[in-house]
Amino acid sequence: MQNTGVSCHPAVMLSFSSKESILKLVDKLKEIDNKLTSRLEEEYVILYPHVVKLLKKNRIWPLGAITL
């Protein structure tokens, strides 16, 4: 990987990701640059009232979330 001096921090929304897809992502990041796996930011959806409303409207629900 060429060093261009630009920092990179990958992130993944775990709330909508299966364990299998997360493992595939980690493998892909290792292929790009092994250091990326240590910088991976894990994010979860926070179930604020307006977020719950949008999720229900769009008929999707997270596998895991932060509840209030």
Sine and cosine of phi, psi and omega as CSV:
sin_phi,cos_phi,sin_psi,cos_psi,sin_omega,cos_omega
0.00,0.00,0.74,-0.67,-0.03,-1.00
-0.98,0.19,0.72,-0.69,0.04,-1.00
-1.00,0.04,0.93,-0.37,-0.01,-1.00
-0.97,-0.25,0.03,1.00,0.02,-1.00
0.99,0.14,0.18,0.98,0.01,-1.00
-0.97,-0.24,0.80,-0.59,0.00,-1.00
-0.98,0.21,0.44,-0.90,-0.04,-1.00
-0.61,-0.79,0.75,-0.66,0.03,-1.00
-0.73,-0.68,0.98,-0.18,0.00,-1.00
-0.93,0.36,0.49,-0.87,0.03,-1.00
-0.70,-0.72,0.48,-0.88,0.03,-1.00
-0.68,-0.74,0.70,-0.72,0.05,-1.00
-1.00,0.05,1.00,-0.10,-0.06,-1.00
-0.91,0.42,-0.41,0.91,-0.03,-1.00
-0.85,0.52,-0.46,0.89,-0.07,-1.00
-0.87,-0.49,0.33,0.94,-0.07,-1.00
-0.87,-0.49,0.70,-0.71,0.09,-1.00
-0.98,0.22,0.32,-0.95,0.05,-1.00
-0.86,0.50,-0.63,0.78,0.00,-1.00
-0.88,0.47,-0.70,0.71,-0.02,-1.00
-0.93,0.36,-0.54,0.84,0.05,-1.00
-0.91,0.40,-0.68,0.73,0.04,-1.00
-0.88,0.47,-0.63,0.77,0.05,-1.00
-0.90,0.44,-0.64,0.77,0.03,-1.00
-0.88,0.47,-0.72,0.69,0.01,-1.00
-0.87,0.49,-0.68,0.73,0.05,-1.00
-0.87,0.49,-0.67,0.74,0.00,-1.00
-0.91,0.42,-0.65,0.76,0.04,-1.00
-0.89,0.45,-0.63,0.78,0.04,-1.00
-0.88,0.47,-0.61,0.79,0.04,-1.00
-0.89,0.46,-0.61,0.79,-0.03,-1.00
-0.96,0.26,-0.80,0.59,0.01,-1.00
-0.23,-0.97,0.87,-0.50,-0.07,-1.00
-0.83,0.56,-0.48,0.88,-0.01,-1.00
-0.92,0.40,-0.40,0.92,-0.04,-1.00
-0.89,0.45,-0.52,0.85,-0.02,-1.00
-0.91,0.42,-0.54,0.84,0.01,-1.00
-0.97,0.22,-0.27,0.96,0.01,-1.00
-0.99,-0.17,0.00,1.00,-0.07,-1.00
-0.90,0.44,0.85,-0.52,0.02,-1.00
-1.00,-0.06,0.84,-0.54,0.00,-1.00
-0.99,-0.10,0.82,-0.58,-0.07,-1.00
-0.84,-0.54,0.54,-0.84,0.06,-1.00
-0.80,-0.60,0.55,-0.84,0.07,-1.00
-0.95,0.30,0.63,-0.78,0.07,-1.00
-0.98,-0.21,0.81,-0.59,-0.11,-0.99
-1.00,0.10,0.92,0.39,0.16,-0.99
-0.93,0.36,0.43,-0.90,-0.02,-1.00
-0.79,0.62,-0.68,0.74,-0.01,-1.00
-0.93,0.36,-0.50,0.87,0.04,-1.00
-0.95,0.32,-0.69,0.73,0.04,-1.00
-0.85,0.53,-0.69,0.73,0.00,-1.00
-0.87,0.50,-0.71,0.70,0.01,-1.00
-0.91,0.41,-0.66,0.75,0.01,-1.00
-0.89,0.46,-0.71,0.70,0.02,-1.00
-0.90,0.44,-0.67,0.74,0.01,-1.00
-0.85,0.52,-0.63,0.77,-0.04,-1.00
-1.00,-0.06,0.09,1.00,0.06,-1.00
0.82,0.58,0.70,0.72,0.11,-0.99
-0.79,-0.61,0.47,-0.88,0.03,-1.00
-0.58,-0.82,0.67,-0.74,-0.04,-1.00
-0.94,0.33,0.47,-0.88,0.09,-1.00
-0.96,0.29,-0.47,0.88,0.03,-1.00
-0.45,-0.89,0.54,-0.84,-0.06,-1.00
-0.37,-0.93,0.21,-0.98,0.11,-0.99
-0.99,-0.16,0.86,-0.52,-0.01,-1.00
-0.99,-0.16,0.43,-0.90,0.00,-1.00
-0.99,-0.13,0.00,0.00,0.00,0.00
